[in-house]
């Protein structure tokens, strides 16, 4: 039996863009997402050839709050990337010299030459990613590239909006909810010069009556979960439904949890994949940054979150200080295996869908690449993986 997969990517960031020195604001959270998720994802979608592997659709939902930041962040983001590039070059130097590597560590590692080569490979990957981001930002506009990739693949990529600041709609009365919905549409149109194809409900939260507000606002599609409407429709299953002029995409967390949310039983929890929480910027002494000529704000002098991470997950119970070094090649081989494994999971979960063939899955976009380092590559391989008999 064939499968159709719709993946909804909820793309949101609270307003963190600042004006003081880099690292004196929480904006590096946004900059990490751009480097690790948004730019790689845009490039992956550009290279996707959906006509070769039928049955897949991407819905790219952006909150107006994030759109505003992406439209304004370029000068500060390039300043941030310049610092990241300096760190990457220095990390390649350190990876070639064990004594230099240990000189800056709070806890010297005394790595072997083979171990240093693993670090060098990972550092090279980070430098390449940073250089790609610099080149991308100098010649492209983030929002326009998102629009361009959707225009290139109109049958397979849709752009949605949401409430301006990810406002939790059930908290508000009909008048306020209608305002947030209408304003989310207006702000999307200001940035993209077109109407959104649908509207993401923040936190997937629904209450009866919202559906009529969406219809009155001209919204054609929304996404909900069986859980959020189950008290009103107890027999609901995931899939595509129609209510008057409104299409409902019902996504089931019981399927998505194999990628997201469950700590121990997900594909990203594989011990070979990269560890998220151990960052080089916290492992080194403050003089590391001084030697690089970086004048960090006082609040960041105890270490900064750089995104340079050299260790693998290793195991849920393994302390951060005892993790194995990350092997980039081994992780890539693992993600190639995890794509067909996920297709098998979908086969096992067919009863969760009303027609046993249409799978609707929703994720926070930043899962791919930021939280799950290998996630964009995994998603790209999934998109290009033949899932149906054609």
C-alpha positions as CSV (number, residue, x, y, z in Angstrom):
1,X,0.0,0.0,0.0
2,X,1.3,3.4,-0.9
3,X,2.1,6.2,1.5
4,X,1.8,10.0,1.3
5,X,3.7,12.1,3.8
6,X,3.0,15.7,4.6
7,X,5.6,17.3,6.9
8,X,4.6,20.5,8.6
9,X,7.5,22.6,9.9
10,X,6.5,25.1,12.6
11,X,9.1,27.8,12.3
12,X,9.1,30.3,15.2
13,X,11.5,32.3,17.3
14,X,10.6,34.9,19.9
15,X,12.0,38.3,19.3
16,X,15.6,38.1,20.4
17,X,17.4,40.3,17.8
18,X,19.5,42.9,19.7
19,X,21.5,46.0,19.3
20,X,24.5,45.7,21.6
21,X,27.7,43.7,21.2
22,X,27.4,40.2,19.8
23,X,26.9,37.7,22.6
24,X,25.5,40.4,24.8
25,X,22.0,39.5,23.6
26,X,20.1,36.2,23.4
27,X,20.1,36.6,19.6
28,X,22.8,33.9,19.0
29,X,19.8,31.5,19.5
30,X,18.4,33.0,16.3
31,X,21.8,33.0,14.6
32,X,22.4,29.3,15.4
33,X,19.0,28.4,14.0
34,X,19.8,30.3,10.7
35,X,23.2,28.6,10.4
36,X,22.3,25.1,11.5
37,X,18.7,24.9,10.2
38,X,17.2,27.6,8.0
39,X,20.0,27.9,5.4
40,X,20.7,24.2,5.1
41,X,17.0,23.5,4.9
42,X,16.5,26.1,2.1
43,X,19.4,24.5,0.2
44,X,18.0,21.0,0.7
45,X,14.6,22.1,-0.6
46,X,16.2,23.8,-3.6
47,X,18.0,20.5,-4.5
48,X,14.9,18.3,-3.9
49,X,13.4,16.8,-7.0
50,X,10.0,15.7,-5.9
51,X,8.8,14.4,-9.2
52,X,11.4,11.6,-8.9
53,X,10.0,10.4,-5.5
54,X,6.2,11.0,-5.4
55,X,4.1,11.2,-2.2
56,X,5.7,14.0,-0.2
57,X,4.9,17.5,0.7
58,X,6.5,20.2,2.9
59,X,4.5,22.9,4.7
60,X,6.8,25.7,5.8
61,X,5.0,27.7,8.5
62,X,6.6,30.9,9.7
63,X,5.4,33.2,12.5
64,X,5.4,37.0,11.7
65,X,7.7,37.5,14.6
66,X,10.4,35.4,13.0
67,X,9.7,36.9,9.5
68,X,10.4,40.3,11.0
69,X,13.8,39.2,12.4
70,X,14.9,37.4,9.3
71,X,14.2,40.5,7.3
72,X,16.4,42.7,9.6
73,X,19.1,40.4,10.9
74,X,21.6,40.4,8.0
75,X,24.2,43.0,9.3
76,X,24.3,41.5,12.8
77,X,24.2,37.9,11.6
78,X,27.2,38.6,9.3
79,X,29.1,40.1,12.2
80,X,28.3,37.0,14.2
81,X,29.5,34.7,11.3
82,X,32.8,36.6,11.2
83,X,33.4,35.7,14.8
84,X,32.4,32.1,14.2
85,X,34.7,31.9,11.2
86,X,37.7,33.1,13.4
87,X,36.8,30.4,16.0
88,X,36.5,27.7,13.2
89,X,40.0,28.6,11.8
90,X,41.5,28.4,15.3
91,X,39.7,25.1,16.0
92,X,41.4,23.6,13.0
93,X,44.8,24.8,14.3
94,X,44.0,23.2,17.7
95,X,42.9,19.9,16.2
96,X,46.4,19.6,14.6
97,X,48.3,20.1,17.8
98,X,47.3,18.2,21.0
99,X,49.4,20.5,23.3
100,X,47.6,23.5,21.8
101,X,44.3,21.9,22.2
102,X,44.8,21.0,25.8
103,X,46.3,24.5,26.7
104,X,42.9,26.1,26.4
105,X,40.8,23.3,28.1
106,X,39.5,23.4,31.6
107,X,40.2,19.7,31.7
108,X,43.0,18.6,29.3
109,X,42.0,15.5,27.3
110,X,45.4,14.3,26.0
111,X,43.8,13.0,22.8
112,X,45.5,10.6,20.5
113,X,46.3,11.5,16.9
114,X,43.3,9.4,15.7
115,X,41.0,11.3,18.1
116,X,42.4,14.7,17.0
117,X,41.6,13.7,13.4
118,X,37.9,13.1,14.4
119,X,37.9,16.6,15.9
120,X,39.5,18.1,12.8
121,X,36.9,16.5,10.6
122,X,34.1,17.9,12.7
123,X,35.8,21.3,12.9
124,X,36.2,21.3,9.1
125,X,32.4,20.6,8.8
126,X,31.7,23.6,11.0
127,X,34.0,25.9,9.0
128,X,32.4,24.7,5.7
129,X,28.9,25.4,7.1
130,X,29.9,28.9,8.3
131,X,31.5,29.7,5.0
132,X,28.4,28.6,3.2
133,X,26.3,30.8,5.4
134,X,28.5,33.8,4.8
135,X,28.3,33.2,1.0
136,X,24.5,32.7,1.2
137,X,23.8,35.8,3.2
138,X,26.0,38.0,1.0
139,X,24.1,37.1,-2.1
140,X,20.6,36.2,-1.0
141,X,17.7,37.3,1.1
142,X,16.4,34.7,3.5
143,X,12.7,35.3,3.1
144,X,13.0,35.7,-0.7
145,X,14.9,32.4,-0.9
146,X,12.1,30.7,1.1
147,X,9.6,32.2,-1.3
148,X,11.6,31.2,-4.3
149,X,11.9,27.5,-3.3
150,X,8.1,27.4,-2.8
151,X,7.5,29.0,-6.2
152,X,9.8,26.4,-7.8
153,X,7.8,23.5,-6.3
154,X,4.2,24.7,-6.0
155,X,2.7,21.2,-5.7
156,X,5.1,20.1,-3.0
157,X,6.0,23.1,-0.8
158,X,3.5,25.5,0.9
159,X,4.1,28.6,2.9
160,X,1.9,29.2,5.9
161,X,1.6,31.9,8.5
162,X,0.6,32.0,12.2
163,X,-0.4,34.5,14.9
164,X,2.0,37.4,15.1
165,X,3.9,36.3,18.2
166,X,2.8,32.7,18.4
167,X,-0.2,33.9,20.4
168,X,-2.1,31.0,22.1
169,X,-5.5,31.5,20.5
170,X,-7.8,29.6,22.9
171,X,-6.9,32.1,25.6
172,X,-8.6,34.9,23.7
173,X,-12.2,35.7,22.9
174,X,-13.5,35.7,19.3
175,X,-12.7,39.3,18.7
176,X,-9.1,39.0,19.8
177,X,-8.6,35.7,18.1
178,X,-10.0,37.1,14.8
179,X,-7.5,40.1,15.2
180,X,-4.5,37.8,15.7
181,X,-5.5,35.6,12.7
182,X,-6.2,38.6,10.4
183,X,-2.9,40.3,11.5
184,X,-0.9,37.1,11.0
185,X,-2.2,37.0,7.4
186,X,-1.5,40.7,6.8
187,X,2.1,40.5,8.1
188,X,2.7,37.4,5.9
189,X,1.4,39.3,2.9
190,X,3.7,42.3,3.7
191,X,6.8,40.0,3.6
192,X,5.9,37.6,0.8
193,X,3.5,39.7,-1.3
194,X,1.1,36.8,-1.5
195,X,-1.5,35.1,0.6
196,X,-0.5,32.2,2.9
197,X,-1.7,28.7,2.0
198,X,-2.6,28.0,5.6
199,X,-2.4,29.0,9.2
200,X,-0.4,27.2,12.0
201,X,-2.2,27.1,15.4
202,X,0.4,27.9,18.1
203,X,1.0,24.9,20.3
204,X,-1.6,23.1,18.1
205,X,-4.2,24.6,20.5
206,X,-7.9,24.6,19.3
207,X,-11.3,25.5,20.7
208,X,-14.7,25.2,19.1
209,X,-15.5,28.4,17.2
210,X,-12.0,29.0,15.9
211,X,-12.8,27.1,12.7
212,X,-15.5,29.7,11.7
213,X,-13.1,32.6,12.5
214,X,-10.6,31.0,10.1
215,X,-13.1,30.6,7.4
216,X,-14.3,34.2,7.8
217,X,-10.7,35.3,7.5
218,X,-10.3,33.4,4.2
219,X,-7.9,30.8,5.7
220,X,-8.0,27.6,3.6
221,X,-6.0,25.2,5.7
222,X,-5.1,24.7,9.4
223,X,-3.3,21.9,11.3
224,X,-4.6,20.3,14.5
225,X,-3.9,17.1,16.5
226,X,-6.3,14.3,17.4
227,X,-5.6,15.2,21.0
228,X,-6.7,18.8,20.7
229,X,-10.1,18.0,19.1
230,X,-10.5,14.5,20.6
231,X,-12.9,15.8,23.3
232,X,-15.2,16.9,20.6
233,X,-14.6,14.1,18.1
234,X,-13.5,11.1,20.0
235,X,-13.0,8.9,17.0
236,X,-10.7,11.3,15.0
237,X,-7.6,9.9,13.4
238,X,-4.8,11.7,11.6
239,X,-5.0,12.6,7.9
240,X,-6.7,15.2,5.7
241,X,-10.3,16.4,6.4
242,X,-12.6,19.0,5.0
243,X,-14.9,21.2,7.1
244,X,-16.9,23.6,4.9
245,X,-14.2,25.7,3.1
246,X,-11.5,24.7,5.6
247,X,-9.1,21.8,5.1
248,X,-7.9,20.3,8.4
249,X,-4.5,18.6,8.5
250,X,-4.6,16.3,11.5
251,X,-1.2,15.3,12.6
252,X,-0.5,12.6,15.2
253,X,2.2,13.0,17.8
254,X,2.3,9.2,18.3
255,X,4.0,8.9,15.0
256,X,6.1,12.1,15.2
257,X,7.4,11.2,18.6
258,X,9.8,8.7,16.9
259,X,11.6,11.7,15.8
260,X,10.8,14.3,18.4
261,X,10.0,14.6,22.2
262,X,10.6,11.1,23.5
263,X,14.1,11.2,25.0
264,X,15.0,7.5,24.8
265,X,13.1,6.0,21.9
266,X,13.7,8.3,18.9
267,X,15.9,8.1,15.9
268,X,18.0,11.2,17.0
269,X,18.7,9.5,20.4
270,X,21.0,7.0,18.6
271,X,24.3,7.1,20.5
272,X,26.3,7.7,17.3
273,X,24.6,11.0,16.6
274,X,26.1,14.2,17.9
275,X,25.6,15.3,21.5
276,X,23.7,18.7,21.7
277,X,24.5,19.9,25.2
278,X,28.3,19.7,25.3
279,X,29.7,22.8,23.7
280,X,33.3,23.7,23.1
281,X,32.7,27.2,24.2
282,X,31.9,26.0,27.7
283,X,34.9,23.5,27.8
284,X,37.6,26.1,27.2
285,X,39.1,28.7,29.5
286,X,38.2,32.4,29.2
287,X,41.7,33.2,27.8
288,X,40.7,31.1,24.7
289,X,38.6,34.0,23.5
290,X,41.1,36.6,24.6
291,X,43.8,34.9,22.5
292,X,41.4,35.1,19.5
293,X,41.1,38.9,20.1
294,X,37.4,38.5,21.1
295,X,36.3,41.1,23.6
296,X,33.3,39.3,25.1
297,X,30.7,41.0,27.3
298,X,31.1,40.4,31.0
299,X,28.1,38.1,31.1
300,X,29.7,35.8,28.5
301,X,33.2,35.6,29.9
302,X,32.5,32.3,31.6
303,X,32.1,30.8,28.2
304,X,29.8,31.1,25.3
305,X,27.6,28.7,23.3
306,X,29.5,28.4,20.0
307,X,27.7,25.5,18.3
308,X,31.1,23.7,18.0
309,X,30.4,20.3,19.6
310,X,32.8,17.4,19.3
311,X,31.1,14.6,21.2
312,X,28.5,12.0,20.4
313,X,25.4,11.1,22.4
314,X,27.1,7.9,23.5
315,X,24.2,7.0,25.8
316,X,21.4,8.6,27.8
317,X,23.0,7.8,31.1
318,X,26.6,8.7,30.2
319,X,27.6,12.0,31.9
320,X,28.6,14.9,29.6
321,X,32.3,14.6,30.6
322,X,32.4,10.9,29.6
323,X,31.0,11.1,26.1
324,X,32.7,9.5,23.1
325,X,34.1,11.7,20.3
326,X,31.7,12.3,17.4
327,X,32.5,10.4,14.2
328,X,31.0,12.4,11.3
329,X,31.2,9.5,8.8
330,X,29.6,7.0,11.1
331,X,26.8,9.4,11.9
332,X,26.1,9.8,8.2
333,X,25.9,6.1,7.6
334,X,23.5,5.9,10.5
335,X,21.1,8.5,9.1
336,X,21.1,6.6,5.8
337,X,19.8,3.5,7.7
338,X,17.3,5.5,9.7
339,X,15.4,6.7,6.7
340,X,14.1,3.3,5.7
341,X,13.7,2.5,9.3
342,X,11.3,5.4,9.6
343,X,9.4,4.3,6.6
344,X,8.9,0.9,8.4
345,X,7.6,2.8,11.4
346,X,5.0,4.5,9.2
347,X,3.9,1.1,7.9
348,X,3.5,-0.1,11.5
349,X,1.4,3.0,12.4
350,X,-1.1,2.9,9.5
351,X,-4.0,2.4,11.9
352,X,-3.4,5.8,13.3
353,X,-4.5,7.3,10.0
354,X,-8.1,7.3,8.9
355,X,-7.3,6.0,5.4
356,X,-4.1,4.0,6.3
357,X,-2.1,5.9,3.7
358,X,-2.0,9.7,4.4
359,X,0.5,10.6,7.1
360,X,0.6,14.1,8.5
361,X,3.6,14.9,10.7
362,X,4.4,18.2,12.4
363,X,7.7,19.3,14.0
364,X,9.5,22.4,15.2
365,X,11.7,23.3,12.3
366,X,14.7,23.8,14.5
367,X,14.7,20.1,15.4
368,X,16.4,19.6,12.1
369,X,20.0,20.7,12.2
370,X,19.9,22.6,15.4
371,X,18.7,20.1,18.0
372,X,19.4,17.1,15.8
373,X,22.6,17.9,14.1
374,X,22.1,15.3,11.3
375,X,18.4,16.2,11.0
376,X,18.5,18.3,7.8
377,X,20.6,15.6,6.0
378,X,18.1,13.0,7.3
379,X,15.1,15.0,6.1
380,X,16.8,15.6,2.7
381,X,17.4,11.9,2.3
382,X,13.8,11.1,3.3
383,X,12.5,13.6,0.7
384,X,14.6,11.9,-2.0
385,X,13.8,8.4,-0.8
386,X,11.4,6.4,-2.9
387,X,8.5,5.3,-0.6
388,X,5.9,4.2,-3.2
389,X,5.8,1.6,-6.0
390,X,5.8,3.8,-9.1
